[in-house]
Amino acid sequence: MHTSFPSEYADPRTMPNLKVYLKREGDLLYSKADYDKYKMGYLHYHGRNIAQDDRNIVRVAERLGVGGNPDNPKNPLPPTSKGQPYDYEELYELATYHLDNGLRAYRIRENPKQYVLMFSYWDANELFDLVALGGNHKTRYISASTEPFNEEMEIDESKMVHWLDFFGVDYEYEKKGKNNIFIRRHVSGHASKSELFELIEKIAPLKIIPIHTMEPNLFEARFKQKVILPSNSQPIQV
């Protein structure tokens, strides 16, 4: 957002309370050589595909002579112009800034109370680096993602619960059969059921047509004769 609207959105490099968490990759030494160049950044119109003729950060590195193949004859990058907010040097600096200034796991482990991490099931391996040895920590996981709505998501959540239990990470849960499931603090752009019902009651519409829902019967039970259930390919008479 900052690269596209620099006057409206702050440069993330200047935000004192925001850092990129840098995972260990490659040889696990936090060396720049450990990270695939095409993963460094996704900026402006520069994609991240590794194809030779794509406009990505490898091509930017080639243009600057700091990486890739500077003699690549397929380098398609045009000169920067007044219509672009950054030249290639600053684009590269933005894209690689986190490699020099990103937050390492050992820093978090030294003072965990100072940090809140955005974390998901796919980051569970990071617990090996993040959680202090010996279980002497008070780490807490707050689930802010949607609840599972298919079998695969239920399996992933069960795995996540087991990871947290293994590392002694605290979380709020309720029982569902034999398994623990997260009590959520959902923060998506979608309204929760209670919020959606509250909104409908405040607006007080004459008719309610439930769409994009698996349980339209909940609207019928709550709002009764106001509800019109749509049928596939059939017109709705209001």
C-alpha positions in Angstrom: 0.0 0.0 0.0 2.9 2.4 0.8 4.5 1.8 -2.6 1.3 2.6 -4.4 0.0 5.4 -2.1 3.1 6.8 -0.3 1.4 10.0 0.8 -1.5 8.0 2.4 0.2 5.0 4.0 3.3 5.1 6.2 6.6 3.5 5.1 6.6 0.2 7.1 10.4 0.7 7.7 9.6 3.7 9.9 7.0 2.0 12.1 8.6 1.3 15.5 6.1 -1.3 16.6 6.0 -3.3 13.3 8.6 -5.9 12.2 8.7 -8.6 9.7 9.3 -12.0 11.3 12.2 -13.6 9.4 12.0 -17.4 9.2 15.1 -19.5 8.9 15.5 -21.1 5.5 18.2 -22.8 3.4 21.1 -23.5 5.7 19.2 -21.9 8.7 21.9 -19.2 9.3 19.8 -16.1 8.5 22.2 -15.4 5.6 20.9 -13.7 2.5 22.2 -16.7 0.5 19.6 -18.8 2.4 16.6 -17.1 0.8 15.4 -17.5 -2.8 15.7 -14.2 -4.6 12.3 -14.4 -6.2 10.7 -14.5 -2.7 12.3 -11.3 -1.6 9.5 -8.9 -2.5 6.3 -8.3 -4.4 6.3 -4.6 -5.3 4.5 -2.4 -7.7 4.2 -4.3 -11.0 7.1 -6.7 -10.2 5.8 -10.2 -9.9 7.6 -13.0 -8.2 7.7 -15.7 -10.9 11.2 -17.0 -11.6 10.8 -17.0 -15.4 13.5 -15.2 -17.2 11.3 -12.6 -18.9 9.1 -11.7 -15.9 9.3 -8.4 -14.1 10.4 -9.6 -10.7 12.9 -8.8 -8.0 15.5 -11.0 -9.7 15.3 -8.7 -12.8 15.7 -5.7 -10.5 18.8 -7.2 -9.0 20.2 -7.9 -12.4 19.6 -4.3 -13.5 21.4 -3.0 -10.4 24.2 -5.6 -10.8 23.7 -7.0 -7.3 22.2 -10.4 -8.1 20.9 -12.8 -10.7 22.6 -12.6 -14.1 23.5 -9.0 -14.9 24.2 -10.0 -18.5 20.7 -11.6 -19.0 19.6 -10.5 -22.5 16.0 -11.0 -21.6 15.9 -8.4 -18.8 12.8 -6.5 -19.9 12.7 -3.8 -17.2 12.2 -0.3 -18.7 13.8 2.8 -17.1 11.9 4.2 -14.2 9.9 7.3 -15.0 8.3 10.2 -13.1 5.0 8.2 -13.0 6.5 5.6 -10.8 6.9 6.3 -7.1 10.3 4.5 -6.7 13.4 3.8 -8.7 14.8 0.3 -8.9 17.4 0.9 -6.2 14.7 1.8 -3.7 12.5 -1.0 -4.9 15.2 -3.5 -4.2 15.9 -1.9 -0.8 12.2 -2.2 0.1 12.1 -5.8 -1.1 15.1 -6.9 0.9 14.8 -4.7 3.9 13.4 -7.5 6.1 16.5 -9.7 5.4 18.7 -7.2 7.2 16.2 -5.9 9.7 13.6 -8.7 10.1 13.0 -10.0 13.6 14.7 -13.3 14.4 13.3 -16.0 16.6 16.1 -15.8 19.2 15.3 -12.1 19.8 11.7 -13.0 20.5 12.8 -15.9 22.8 15.0 -13.4 24.8 12.0 -11.2 25.6 8.7 -12.8 24.5 6.4 -10.4 26.4 7.4 -7.6 23.9 5.9 -9.4 20.9 2.6 -10.5 19.3 3.1 -12.6 16.2 0.6 -13.3 13.4 0.7 -17.0 13.3 -1.1 -19.9 11.6 -1.1 -23.7 11.3 1.4 -23.4 8.4 3.9 -21.6 10.8 3.8 -24.3 13.5 7.4 -25.4 12.7 8.5 -22.0 14.0 7.6 -23.1 17.5 10.9 -25.1 17.6 12.7 -21.7 17.4 10.3 -19.5 19.3 9.4 -21.4 22.4 12.0 -21.3 25.3 13.5 -24.6 26.2 12.2 -26.3 29.3 8.7 -24.9 29.1 9.5 -21.8 31.2 7.2 -19.5 29.3 3.7 -18.1 29.2 3.0 -18.1 25.5 -0.7 -17.7 24.6 -2.3 -18.4 21.2 -5.5 -16.5 20.2 -7.4 -17.9 17.3 -8.7 -15.2 15.0 -9.5 -17.3 11.9 -12.7 -18.8 10.8 -13.9 -22.1 12.3 -13.4 -25.3 10.3 -16.2 -26.0 7.8 -14.9 -29.1 6.2 -13.0 -32.3 7.2 -9.6 -31.1 6.0 -9.8 -27.9 8.0 -10.9 -29.9 11.1 -7.8 -32.1 10.7 -5.5 -29.1 10.4 -7.0 -27.6 13.5 -6.6 -30.8 15.4 -2.9 -30.8 14.3 -2.5 -27.2 15.5 -4.0 -28.0 18.9 -1.5 -30.9 19.3 1.4 -28.7 18.3 0.4 -26.1 20.9 -0.1 -28.8 23.6 3.3 -30.3 22.8 5.1 -26.9 23.3 3.0 -25.9 26.3 1.3 -23.0 24.6 -1.9 -21.8 26.3 -5.2 -21.3 24.4 -8.9 -21.1 25.0 -10.9 -24.1 23.9 -14.1 -26.0 24.2 -14.8 -29.7 23.7 -16.2 -31.1 20.5 -16.5 -34.8 20.9 -13.1 -36.1 21.9 -11.2 -33.1 20.5 -10.4 -29.6 21.7 -11.4 -26.8 19.4 -10.4 -23.2 19.6 -12.7 -20.5 21.1 -12.2 -17.8 18.5 -11.8 -14.0 18.5 -12.7 -13.6 14.9 -11.5 -10.4 13.2 -12.2 -11.0 9.5 -14.2 -8.6 7.3 -17.2 -10.9 7.6 -19.8 -10.3 10.4 -20.3 -13.1 12.9 -23.8 -14.6 13.3 -24.7 -12.5 16.3 -23.3 -9.3 14.6 -25.2 -10.1 11.4 -28.5 -10.6 13.3 -27.9 -7.4 15.3 -27.3 -5.5 12.0 -30.5 -6.8 10.5 -32.5 -5.8 13.6 -31.1 -2.3 13.5 -31.8 -1.8 9.8 -35.2 -3.5 10.1 -35.6 -4.4 6.4 -39.0 -5.3 5.0 -37.6 -8.5 3.4 -34.5 -10.7 4.0 -33.0 -12.8 1.3 -30.2 -15.1 2.6 -27.4 -15.8 0.2 -23.8 -17.0 0.6 -24.8 -19.1 3.6 -25.0 -22.8 4.4 -27.8 -22.4 6.9 -30.6 -20.1 5.6 -32.9 -21.8 8.1 -31.3 -19.8 10.9 -32.7 -16.6 9.3 -36.1 -18.2 9.0 -36.1 -19.2 12.7 -35.1 -15.6 13.7 -37.0 -13.4 11.3 -39.8 -15.7 10.2 -42.2 -14.2 7.6 -39.6 -11.6 6.4 -37.4 -14.2 4.9 -37.5 -15.2 1.3 -35.4 -18.2 0.4 -34.0 -18.0 -3.1 -34.2 -21.0 -5.4 -31.6 -21.8 -8.1 -32.4 -20.1 -11.4 -35.8 -18.8 -10.2 -36.8 -15.2 -10.0 -37.5 -13.7 -6.6 -40.9 -12.0 -6.1 -40.7 -9.2 -3.5 
